[in-house]
């Protein structure tokens, strides 16, 4: 288990400060990010919280999965590594 958790189902108006405040009871937070659409700047409804240690991340999953944040039930799970992305574009022959 890592020290980073995925948080889904965020309220659309949630920002990094609110995300950090919701999770700070679980342990020391080193980073909190709400993922935003690069074109509109609006939240995509999910984010990531990075804790100082694995135990805090595990505590967050156990205690905050399904918790209420701004009237929405948030999903908290272990963050998975980002999949490899190709160069994109059409195949070259």
Backbone as CSV, one residue per row, in Angstrom:
resi,resn,N_x,N_y,N_z,CA_x,CA_y,CA_z,C_x,C_y,C_z
1,UNK,0.850,-1.182,0.000,0.000,0.000,0.000,0.891,1.239,0.000
2,UNK,0.495,2.225,-0.767,1.257,3.464,-0.837,0.706,4.513,0.104
3,UNK,1.263,5.694,0.020,0.813,6.772,0.900,-0.098,7.763,0.180
4,UNK,-0.574,7.386,-1.015,-1.433,8.269,-1.812,-2.792,7.619,-2.005
5,UNK,-3.870,8.415,-1.815,-5.224,7.880,-2.000,-5.955,8.649,-3.093
6,UNK,-6.836,7.928,-3.770,-7.720,8.498,-4.781,-9.013,8.880,-4.078
7,UNK,-9.563,10.042,-4.409,-10.822,10.487,-3.828,-11.774,10.798,-4.980
8,UNK,-12.840,10.008,-5.111,-13.819,10.208,-6.179,-15.128,10.733,-5.624
9,UNK,-15.928,11.323,-6.483,-17.233,11.842,-6.090,-17.162,13.162,-5.355
10,UNK,-16.112,13.935,-5.609,-15.971,15.232,-4.943,-17.070,16.195,-5.385
11,UNK,-17.497,17.071,-4.476,-18.416,18.133,-4.895,-17.726,18.988,-5.963
12,UNK,-18.474,19.458,-6.932,-17.876,20.213,-8.041,-17.176,21.473,-7.573
13,UNK,-17.632,22.069,-6.473,-17.041,23.316,-5.994,-15.869,23.103,-5.041
14,UNK,-15.527,21.854,-4.730,-14.447,21.575,-3.771,-13.097,22.034,-4.312
15,UNK,-12.284,22.584,-3.415,-10.926,22.978,-3.795,-9.917,22.238,-2.921
16,UNK,-8.636,22.498,-3.136,-7.588,21.787,-2.418,-7.674,22.000,-0.907
17,UNK,-8.018,23.209,-0.473,-8.111,23.494,0.967,-9.211,22.658,1.616
18,UNK,-10.357,22.532,0.962,-11.443,21.718,1.500,-11.066,20.241,1.527
19,UNK,-10.392,19.784,0.480,-9.951,18.398,0.414,-8.979,18.106,1.557
20,UNK,-8.048,18.995,1.763,-7.068,18.843,2.839,-7.771,18.835,4.202
21,UNK,-8.708,19.735,4.412,-9.423,19.820,5.689,-10.214,18.544,5.973
22,UNK,-10.800,17.955,4.939,-11.604,16.741,5.115,-10.734,15.556,5.541
23,UNK,-9.487,15.519,5.118,-8.613,14.374,5.366,-7.587,14.572,6.476
24,UNK,-7.445,15.775,7.003,-6.364,16.026,7.953,-6.511,15.264,9.271
25,UNK,-7.698,14.780,9.585,-7.879,14.006,10.821,-7.205,12.636,10.737
26,UNK,-6.843,12.208,9.530,-6.251,10.876,9.334,-4.736,10.863,9.457
27,UNK,-4.105,12.010,9.406,-2.658,12.070,9.512,-2.087,13.254,8.754
28,UNK,-0.771,13.378,8.778,-0.089,14.493,8.120,-0.196,14.376,6.604
29,UNK,-0.660,15.448,5.987,-0.846,15.493,4.531,0.309,16.268,3.911
30,UNK,0.917,15.688,2.879,1.994,16.388,2.181,1.493,17.068,0.910
31,UNK,0.362,16.579,0.350,-0.173,17.169,-0.876,-1.642,16.803,-1.036
32,UNK,-2.429,17.733,-1.534,-3.839,17.490,-1.846,-4.144,18.194,-3.159
33,UNK,-4.689,17.434,-4.129,-4.925,17.976,-5.467,-6.324,17.623,-5.938
34,UNK,-7.064,18.627,-6.398,-8.333,18.398,-7.083,-8.013,18.478,-8.569
35,UNK,-8.314,17.413,-9.308,-7.991,17.375,-10.735,-8.996,18.236,-11.496
36,UNK,-8.445,19.088,-12.377,-9.286,20.030,-13.134,-9.129,19.820,-14.626
37,UNK,-10.181,20.139,-15.361,-10.153,20.092,-16.817,-9.206,21.182,-17.310
38,UNK,-8.292,20.834,-18.190,-7.292,21.827,-18.612,-7.892,22.932,-19.472
39,UNK,-9.015,22.669,-20.161,-9.611,23.701,-21.012,-10.509,24.657,-20.239
40,UNK,-11.319,24.116,-19.323,-12.291,24.951,-18.612,-11.847,25.355,-17.221
41,UNK,-10.904,24.604,-16.633,-10.461,24.892,-15.277,-11.425,24.398,-14.211
42,UNK,-12.485,23.706,-14.628,-13.476,23.186,-13.683,-13.050,21.819,-13.160
43,UNK,-13.462,21.525,-11.933,-13.135,20.247,-11.310,-13.696,19.089,-12.124
44,UNK,-12.942,17.987,-12.171,-13.424,16.771,-12.827,-14.135,15.865,-11.828
45,UNK,-14.213,16.291,-10.563,-14.945,15.527,-9.555,-14.110,14.482,-8.828
46,UNK,-12.790,14.533,-8.995,-11.936,13.618,-8.254,-10.613,14.286,-7.937
47,UNK,-9.868,13.664,-7.030,-8.583,14.220,-6.646,-7.727,13.186,-5.952
48,UNK,-6.605,13.644,-5.424,-5.652,12.768,-4.750,-5.151,13.453,-3.491
49,UNK,-4.946,12.652,-2.450,-4.353,13.143,-1.209,-3.133,12.279,-0.928
50,UNK,-2.001,12.923,-0.682,-0.767,12.219,-0.358,-0.449,12.469,1.110
51,UNK,-0.241,11.385,1.838,0.060,11.458,3.260,1.552,11.262,3.495
52,UNK,2.007,11.627,4.691,3.418,11.480,5.046,3.808,10.016,5.204
53,UNK,2.820,9.143,5.506,3.150,7.727,5.668,1.979,6.835,5.242
54,UNK,2.286,5.556,5.062,1.292,4.585,4.598,0.164,4.366,5.585
55,UNK,0.472,4.403,6.891,-0.561,4.168,7.906,-1.659,5.223,7.844
56,UNK,-1.304,6.460,7.596,-2.299,7.535,7.491,-3.189,7.322,6.278
57,UNK,-2.607,6.879,5.173,-3.391,6.618,3.959,-4.368,5.473,4.207
58,UNK,-3.910,4.430,4.863,-4.766,3.294,5.183,-5.892,3.721,6.118
59,UNK,-5.582,4.570,7.081,-6.568,5.113,8.014,-7.631,5.909,7.252
60,UNK,-7.217,6.696,6.272,-8.161,7.491,5.476,-9.115,6.591,4.693
61,UNK,-8.585,5.520,4.100,-9.435,4.596,3.347,-10.445,3.936,4.272
62,UNK,-9.976,3.479,5.433,-10.851,2.791,6.380,-11.927,3.699,6.960
63,UNK,-11.580,4.948,7.242,-12.498,5.830,7.969,-13.274,6.830,7.118
64,UNK,-12.784,7.166,5.925,-13.451,8.220,5.155,-14.111,7.742,3.862
65,UNK,-13.919,6.478,3.493,-14.618,5.962,2.317,-16.111,5.979,2.608
66,UNK,-16.885,6.650,1.767,-18.325,6.775,1.963,-18.729,7.944,2.832
67,UNK,-17.767,8.736,3.300,-18.085,9.882,4.149,-18.715,11.001,3.322
68,UNK,-19.397,11.904,4.014,-20.074,13.021,3.364,-19.130,14.210,3.261
69,UNK,-19.023,14.742,2.065,-18.244,15.958,1.839,-19.080,16.869,0.958
70,UNK,-19.541,17.959,1.519,-20.348,18.911,0.760,-21.621,18.316,0.196
71,UNK,-22.224,17.372,0.927,-23.472,16.763,0.479,-23.305,15.590,-0.468
72,UNK,-22.075,15.191,-0.727,-21.815,14.036,-1.609,-21.032,12.972,-0.864
73,UNK,-21.294,11.732,-1.184,-20.571,10.614,-0.596,-19.304,10.381,-1.412
74,UNK,-18.145,10.562,-0.770,-16.878,10.414,-1.487,-16.356,8.985,-1.383
75,UNK,-15.717,8.549,-2.463,-15.077,7.226,-2.509,-13.580,7.424,-2.287
76,UNK,-13.044,6.653,-1.365,-11.621,6.761,-1.050,-10.997,5.388,-1.236
77,UNK,-9.955,5.324,-2.060,-9.272,4.054,-2.303,-7.800,4.323,-2.567
78,UNK,-7.030,3.247,-2.596,-5.605,3.382,-2.872,-5.422,3.898,-4.296
79,UNK,-4.559,4.879,-4.455,-4.279,5.418,-5.787,-3.428,4.421,-6.555
80,UNK,-3.798,4.199,-7.799,-3.015,3.309,-8.667,-2.093,4.153,-9.529
81,UNK,-0.971,3.585,-9.942,-0.065,4.332,-10.818,-0.748,4.675,-12.143
82,UNK,-0.378,5.789,-12.688,-0.927,6.219,-13.970,-0.460,5.266,-15.060
83,UNK,-1.374,4.800,-15.925,-0.954,3.872,-16.987,-0.033,4.567,-17.993
84,UNK,0.829,3.765,-18.594,1.720,4.285,-19.634,0.883,4.791,-20.800
85,UNK,1.277,5.919,-21.340,0.568,6.479,-22.486,1.516,6.497,-23.663
86,UNK,0.982,6.125,-24.813,1.799,6.134,-26.024,2.018,7.549,-26.522
87,UNK,2.712,7.646,-27.612,3.005,8.961,-28.197,1.768,9.587,-28.818
88,UNK,0.755,8.772,-29.101,-0.461,9.304,-29.712,-0.314,9.460,-31.211
89,UNK,-1.381,9.855,-31.819,-1.346,10.042,-33.268,-1.531,8.740,-34.012
90,UNK,-1.611,8.817,-35.313,-1.811,7.599,-36.124,-0.560,6.739,-36.143
91,UNK,-0.723,5.442,-36.394,0.456,4.576,-36.445,1.332,4.936,-37.649
92,UNK,2.612,4.752,-37.465,3.561,5.032,-38.556,3.977,3.711,-39.182
93,UNK,3.994,3.676,-40.489,4.355,2.437,-41.201,5.641,2.607,-41.945
